[in-house]
Amino acid sequence: MNYIRQITNNLKNNLGKKPIIVLYGARQVGKTTLVKNILTDFKNPLYLQGDDPKDILLLEKKSGKELQTLVSNHDIIIIDEAQQVENIGNILKLIADNVPGANVIATGSSSFDLANKISEPLTGRNRKFYLYPLSIKEIILAYGEIDVNKKLEEYLIFGMYPQIVNSSSREEKKILVKELVSDYLFKDLFLFGDIRNSFAFEKLVKLLALRVGSEISYSELAKEIGISRDTVLNYVTLLEQSFIIFRLKPLYTNKTKEINKTHKIYFYDIGIRNGVLGNFDPLELRSDKGAVFENFFISEKLKQRSYLGDDSDINFWRNRQAGEVDFIESFHQGRELFAYECKWKEIVSTPISFKNIYPNAKFTCITSFNIVDHFNQIKKVDAQISMREY
């Protein structure tokens, strides 16, 4: 199916501004397809795979002169899954320093692995981008708003990975999600993350999935799992760097009345969250449909902000009188606030306690009836972005 990836033009426009472009994203979100499509705009591209032994030989243990000879013959170079290449940081540094006007895109499925290898050597020489599973805006552009509204529950259950969205069978979608969870979430992270207690790690991921939308305590999680608080923190950081989860911190101005010591954790893809729990039931049969919908909306907001280059701060809000708002965007050092409350069906108004503290905040209740329209009204994608096929 054809999808417009919102990051495409931004990535293209940044080629040449830094010698190295780094594109991060989880496995199977479409990085390879995206960079291969970009290659078609160039006359003499070079595509190298970090997991291909022959391609690796072209890069590893080469001098700056040898790399210059390799790279200077091409107008763009792609190094896909670059974290697989030994000493990739210094290799990219040598290319940046020895090839004037170099255009290199290096992709990586795990920021903790690739970033650790390139952060110091590439200081000042690279620009980072992030590709996520399909956004609701990208699916709207492909299918239209009416069709996306009809399939909204499907996206809330199985998530937004391209291959899963493209599958027409619910059973096939379920299989694909389970494969992603078992192969990437657990197998790959056990390997690259040096996780020694696999049982504790799996239990933590399931507990985080169960507590989506709720404030968490690392100490309570550690006690329930039977590991140290530091280990829990390390595992959570690993999951963040692998684009599995993200944290949302509280917004506060009055520390005595608002709660500011905890935060919430959400999954970048709700299908992965459901796969961790093995729950693909229809939403009307589920007690967690509110949390599922909240996670879906907030993860879509993160994609939107990343692709549009928004510089807002994002938070949730809660006070000691149990007043709560799910998601808040803050602009201009907090002078402009956009607040969102997520409800599967019902429409609610601004909580009085929030309105008293932030009377000028713009409040919107997001439901299953208006979520698609909300994201369809966001800043239009640049008309020059062409349709790309997956």
N, C-alpha and C positions, 0 to 999 in steps of 0.2 A: 504494500500500500504506500501511497505517496504522503509524505509528511513534510511540512516546512519546519525545520529546526531553527528556533528563534535565535540561536547563538551564531548561526552561519555567517551573517554579514559582519557581525562584530569581530569574529575571529579573522575573517578575510581582511578587514580594514586594519587590523593590527599587525599583519604580516609586514615585516620590514622595519617596524618601529623598534623591535628588539630582535636580535639574531635568533633567539630561541623562544618559541611558544610552547607552553606546557598545557596539555589538555587532560584534566583529571576526570574520572568518572568510574562508576562501578562496572563490573563485567556486564556485557550484553545491553548496555543502554544505547549503543549505536555509535561509539567512537570510531570504530574502523570504517563503517559505512560513511560517516561524516567526512573523515579525512580523505578517503578515496574519492568522494565526490568533489572535494576541493582540488584534488590532483588534476581533474579534467579541465581546469581553467589554465593549466600551465603547459608549455610546449615540451619541456624535457624534465619531467618529475622523476624522483627516485623514491620508491617505497621499500622500506626494510622492516622486517618483523623481528621483534626481540626474542621470540621463541623459535626462530628458524636458525639452526646451527650455521648454515652457509652465510646468512646475512650477518650473524654475529661476528664471523671471521673477518668481515669487511671493516668492522669497527674496533674490535678489541685489540689491544697491544699495538696500536698504530701511532706513529709520530704525528706531530702537527702538520708536517709536510705531506705525509701520506694521506691524512684526512683531507687536507686542502685539495689534493689531486682528485680524491673521490668526490668531494662535495661541489667543487667549483664547476664541474661539468653539468650541473643540474640547477634549474631555477627554483626548485623546492624539494626538500627532503622530508620524508615522514619516517619516524622511528616509532613503530607501533609496539605497545607494551614494553616501553623502554627500560622499565625496572628490571627486566630479565637480562639486560646487558651488563656484564661486569664493568665496574668503574665508569658507569655511564655519566656521572657528574663531570669527571675530568675530560671525557671524550667530547661532551657538549661544550665544555669550556674551551678546549683546543679548537673546535670548529668556530666558535664565536670569535676567538682571538686571531684566527689565521685566515678566515674567509670573509673579506669585506662584502657586505650586503647579503650575508647568508640568510636563507629562509628555511628554518627547521621547525617542524612540529613534532614534539615528543608526547606520546600518550602514555597514561598509566592508570591501572585499575585500582591502585591503592595509594593514597597520598602518604601514608606512613612509610611505605617502602620506597617509592620514587623520591618523595620530598627529602627523606633522610640522605639520599645519595646525591642530590643535586643542589640542596639549599646553599651550602657554602661555596662550592665552585662556581655557581651561576649567579652569585650576588650581582645585581645590576645588569645582568645579561638576559633575563627572561621575563616573560609575562604569563600569568596563570589564568586559565579558564576552567570552568566546570560544566560538564554535561550530565544531565540527570535523566531518569526515565521520562518518557513523553509527558509533556504538560497538557493540561486540559485545553489550553489555547491552541496548541499544535494539533490536537485531535479535532477541535472545532474547525480549524482551517482545512482539514482533510475531509471531514464528513459532513460538516454543517451543524448548526446549533440544535436543530430539531432532532437529528439522529443521535447526537451526544446526550441530549436529555433522556432519550429513550433507553440509552445504554449506561446511564449514570451508575446505577446500582452494580452493574457488571464491573465497572472501573473501581468501585469502592470495595468490591470483594476480591478481585484478582489483580488489581494494580495496573501500572502504566508502562511496564517494560514493552518495547516494540513487538517482540515476538509473541508475547502473551496477548497484547491488544489485537494483533493480526489473526490469532487463532479463532476459528469460528465455533469450536466445540468447548462447552463448559468443562468436560472431562479432560480435554487436552490442556486447557488453561490450568486446571488444577495440577496436572502432572508437571507442567512447566514451572509453576511456582514452587512446587515441592523440590524439583531438581535444583532450582536456584538456591533455595534454602540449604539443602544438603551439600551441594557441591561448592558453592561460593561462600555462603555465610559461615559454614562450619569447617569444611575441608580446607579451603584456602586460608582462612584465618588461623586455623590450627597450625598450618605450615608456615605462613609468613609472619604471624604474630607471636610465634614461640609460646603458644599457650600450653602449659604443662598440666593443668587441671581441666580437662575437657568437660567433665561432668558439671563442675561449678560454672564454667562459661556458658554452657547450654542452659543451665537453670537460670542464670542471670538474664540471658536474652529473653527467656519465656516470662520471667517476672516483669521485665521492662515492657514486654508486649501486653501483659495483663494490666499494667498501670499507665498505659497511654492516657494522657489527659489529666492525670493526677499528679500532685506534687510528690516527689520521691525523697527518701532519706538514704544516703549511702550507708550510714551506720546500720539502719534497719535491714537493708538488703544484705549487708555483710553478715549480720547475725542470722538471718533466715537461711542463707546459703552455707554458712560455716566457713567463711574465708575472711581475710582481713579487709578493712575499709580501703586500704591502699590498693589491694588487688582489684576490688570492685572499680575503683577510680581508673586503674590502668586498663581494665577491660572496656569500660565505657569510652575511654579515649580511643582505644583501638577500633571500636565500632563506629565512632565518629569519623575517624580518619579513613575508614573503609566505605564511607557513604551509606551506612546502614541506618544510623540514628543521628539526631541532632538535639541539642539542648535549647530550651527556652527559659530565659531568666525573668524574674519579676520586675515590674515597673514600680518604682516608689519615689515619693518625694517627702513624705512624712514617715520617718522610720519608726515612730512610736505607734502608729496606727495601721500601717501596711506591713504585710508579711514579706520579708526580703531574704530569708536565709535558705530557702529551698528553690528548686526549679523543676520544670517538667521535661520529659523526654518523649520525642516523637520519632517515627520511622519515616525515612525519605520516601519509601514506597509502601502503601498500605497493604498491597498484596503480599509483600514479604512478611509484614507483621501478622497477617492472617495465616500465612503459611507456617510461621513459627508455632502458632497455636493449633494448626491443623483444622481451622474453622472456616469453611467456605459456605456456610448456611446463608439462605436469603436474609436480608437485613431485618425484615419484619419478625423473624423468629429469634432474633439475637438480643440479648440484654446489653450488649456493648455497642449497639448501633450508633449511639451518641458519640462515643469515643472514636469509633471508626470514621464518622463524618467529620469530626473535629480534626483528627489527624490528617485526613485527606485535604481539607481546606488549607490548613496551615502549611503542609508540605507544598501545595500548589503556590501559596504565597511566596515561599522561599525560592521556588523556580522562577517565578515572575520577577522578583527583586534581582536575582542573579542575572537574568537575561536582559533586563532593562537597565541594569546598572544603578538601581536605586541605592541611595546612601542612608536610608532610614535605619533607626534602631528598632529592634523588634522585641516584644516582651509579652507576658501575660500580666494580669493585675488581680490582686485579691487583698481584701482587708480583714481585720479581725472579727468583723461582724458578718463574715461569710459572703460579702459581696464579691463578685468575680466577673471578669471579662476575659474571654479566651485568647484574644490576639490583638496587639496594639502596635501600630506603626507610628514612630515618633520622628518628626522632622524638625530641623532648625533648633537643635538643643532642647527639644521638648516643647517648643512653642506651638507646634501644630501636631495634633494627635488624631489618628483614625483608629477607631475601636470596632472590633468585630466579635459578635457572639454567635456561636455555631449551634443550631438546633435542627434536628432531622426534619421535623414537620412544623412545630409550633413557632409563632412569631412572638418575640419578647421585646420590651422596650429597654432603654438605658437604665441600668441599676441606679437607684437613687443615691446610694453611697458613692458611686463613681462620679455621677453627675455633679454632686456637691463639691468634689475635689477638683474635677476637670470639667467645668461647665462649658468650655468651648470645644471640647472633643466632638468629632463627627462620629456618630454611632450607626452601625449597620448590623442588622440581624441576618445572618446567612443561613438559608435553609435549602433543602433539596429542590425547592421550587425556583430559587433565584441564583444558585451558585454558578450555573453554566452561563447565564446572562452576565453575571458579575465579571467573570473572566473574559467574556467575549467583548466587553466594553472597554477593557484595558487597552492602553496605547497600541495602535495598529502596528503590526509587523511591517518593517520596511518593504515596500512593494518590489524592490529589486531582488529580494530573496527568492530564489527559484525553487520549484518543487523538486524534492529529492526522493528517490525511491529506496525503500527498505526491502 
